[in-house]
Amino acid sequence: MSIKTTKMLRVFIMLKIGLIGFGNVAKTIYDTLKNYDDIKVSTINNNRSYKTIEMIKKSGIIITKDIKTLSQESDILISAVTPKNALSVVKEVYPYLNGTYMDINTISPITIQKILKYIPKNKYVDVALIGKITSNDSYFIISGENTDKIMDLSNYGLKIKKIGDNIGQASKLKMLRSNYTKGVSTLLYETFKTAYQLGLDDELFTILTKTEGQEFTKKINSRICNSYNYSKRKTEELKEINAFLEKNNPKDMIMNNATYNILLKLNKKHEKFDNEYYSYQKLFMQ
Ligand SMILES: NC(=O)c1ccc[n+]([C@@H]2O[C@H](COP(=O)([O-])OP(=O)(O)OC[C@H]3O[C@@H](n4cnc5c(N)ncnc54)[C@H](OP(=O)(O)O)[C@@H]3O)[C@@H](O)[C@H]2O)c1
């Protein structure tokens, strides 16, 4: 279909999107899609935390009465919850699912296989969010048999790239990328905390810039702080990556366990203090 025809059809067809979960990812998707008249985006707020309910209220998104109605009415149902809850949400929605299920959670192909016992392959699209959702250069890679509806969302401001027809392709890449980025971030945490305690962190910054380049060192602060700020979600993601590596390359699985242990430690601290940091010095001072 030509772009011109697509644009003409847009006037007559209202695309209905349902968001399950309303954290950083869902909110950012909503903020992009809300700018279009021919898209209706809804969510649910039953049994959600104070933080999520407040975020929903402030956003102005349409609230649907329950998950059953949301599943029945959505052309695209987007799951952006947490890795731990990805499967339980599927168990709630699958009897009512009419449209395509877009699964953004960082889950392994092993969890996806469990999900496919409930959702037919032609309704499931495996999605990997590449990069931090709030950064300008983040985008989605997708794989699945029936991805047309999801690709349509590229006409509405979301950056999407299809990488294959097989469910699990996006997930495998997501596992590998995530293992690397979280590994690097926790290594930076360990290294810079030691440097900070020795009063050598500024010098370390300078010498790392020489070998790693400006881009890398610019990101050090956010990598260290985000490991702490989002340690709960990241710990859950690491469990998924762990299962993936265990299945594919158990003999070399050493770094992954170390990354998991650092994130677990950061999460315990985060649960105790319930705060966020944007400067590593302040984090280390705690
Ligand atoms: N943030 C990123 O840059 C990024 C990057 C790649 C992948 N991802 C993946 O995307 C997903 C969402 O990430 P996020 O950063 O948006 O997480 P988040 O900020 O922690 O938000 C998660 C949201 O899901 C809700 N939720 C949890 N369990 C639910 C359930 N059973 N039913 C309905 N809602 C539920 C939470 O509500 P409560 O507050 O009530 O618990 C919250 O609103 C995760 O699976 C993550 O792995 C995120």
The ligand as a MOL file (V3000), in Angstrom:
LIG
                    3D

  0  0  0     0  0            999 V3000
M  V30 BEGIN CTAB
M  V30 COUNTS 48 52 0 0 0
M  V30 BEGIN ATOM
M  V30 1 N 13.0340 1.3490 30.5470 0
M  V30 2 C 13.7450 0.9130 29.5200 0
M  V30 3 O 14.5320 1.6950 28.9300 0
M  V30 4 C 13.6060 -0.5040 28.9960 0
M  V30 5 C 14.5030 -0.9290 28.0300 0
M  V30 6 C 14.3620 -2.1960 27.5080 0
M  V30 7 C 13.3310 -3.0210 27.9620 0
M  V30 8 N 12.4610 -2.6060 28.9210 0 CHG=1
M  V30 9 C 11.3860 -3.5350 29.3640 0
M  V30 10 O 10.1210 -2.9040 29.2560 0
M  V30 11 C 9.2790 -3.2910 30.3550 0
M  V30 12 C 8.7480 -2.0410 31.0440 0
M  V30 13 O 9.8450 -1.2950 31.5400 0
M  V30 14 P 9.6370 0.0810 32.3460 0
M  V30 15 O 10.9650 0.7150 32.3990 0
M  V30 16 O 8.4680 0.8200 31.8090 0 CHG=-1
M  V30 17 O 9.2680 -0.5050 33.7930 0
M  V30 18 P 8.6360 0.2900 35.0350 0
M  V30 19 O 8.9060 1.7460 34.8990 0
M  V30 20 O 9.0720 -0.4640 36.2290 0
M  V30 21 O 7.0570 0.0900 34.8350 0
M  V30 22 C 6.4240 -1.1520 34.8950 0
M  V30 23 C 4.9320 -0.8940 34.8730 0
M  V30 24 O 4.2300 -2.1520 34.7670 0
M  V30 25 C 3.2370 -2.1790 35.7790 0
M  V30 26 N 2.9250 -3.5750 36.1030 0
M  V30 27 C 3.7120 -4.4660 36.7590 0
M  V30 28 N 3.0690 -5.6420 36.8530 0
M  V30 29 C 1.8570 -5.4870 36.2480 0
M  V30 30 C 0.7410 -6.3420 36.0210 0
M  V30 31 N 0.7430 -7.6120 36.4440 0
M  V30 32 N -0.3390 -5.8270 35.3680 0
M  V30 33 C -0.3520 -4.5450 34.9380 0
M  V30 34 N 0.6670 -3.6860 35.1240 0
M  V30 35 C 1.7690 -4.1610 35.7690 0
M  V30 36 C 3.8320 -1.3960 36.9180 0
M  V30 37 O 2.8240 -1.0100 37.8260 0
M  V30 38 P 3.1160 -0.9290 39.4210 0
M  V30 39 O 3.8140 0.3560 39.6340 0
M  V30 40 O 1.7510 -0.9850 40.0060 0
M  V30 41 O 3.9330 -2.1270 39.7870 0
M  V30 42 C 4.4210 -0.2100 36.1490 0
M  V30 43 O 3.4180 0.7090 35.8020 0
M  V30 44 C 10.1340 -4.1770 31.2640 0
M  V30 45 O 9.7900 -5.5170 31.0970 0
M  V30 46 C 11.5530 -3.9160 30.8260 0
M  V30 47 O 12.3470 -5.0660 30.9690 0
M  V30 48 C 12.5950 -1.3630 29.4540 0
M  V30 END ATOM
M  V30 BEGIN BOND
M  V30 1 1 1 2
M  V30 2 2 2 3
M  V30 3 1 2 4
M  V30 4 1 4 5
M  V30 5 2 4 48
M  V30 6 2 5 6
M  V30 7 1 6 7
M  V30 8 2 7 8
M  V30 9 1 8 9
M  V30 10 1 8 48
M  V30 11 1 9 10
M  V30 12 1 9 46
M  V30 13 1 10 11
M  V30 14 1 11 12
M  V30 15 1 11 44
M  V30 16 1 12 13
M  V30 17 1 13 14
M  V30 18 2 14 15
M  V30 19 1 14 16
M  V30 20 1 14 17
M  V30 21 1 17 18
M  V30 22 2 18 19
M  V30 23 1 18 20
M  V30 24 1 18 21
M  V30 25 1 21 22
M  V30 26 1 22 23
M  V30 27 1 23 24
M  V30 28 1 23 42
M  V30 29 1 24 25
M  V30 30 1 25 26
M  V30 31 1 25 36
M  V30 32 1 26 27
M  V30 33 1 26 35
M  V30 34 2 27 28
M  V30 35 1 28 29
M  V30 36 1 29 30
M  V30 37 2 29 35
M  V30 38 1 30 31
M  V30 39 2 30 32
M  V30 40 1 32 33
M  V30 41 2 33 34
M  V30 42 1 34 35
M  V30 43 1 36 37
M  V30 44 1 36 42
M  V30 45 1 37 38
M  V30 46 2 38 39
M  V30 47 1 38 40
M  V30 48 1 38 41
M  V30 49 1 42 43
M  V30 50 1 44 45
M  V30 51 1 44 46
M  V30 52 1 46 47
M  V30 END BOND
M  V30 END CTAB
M  END
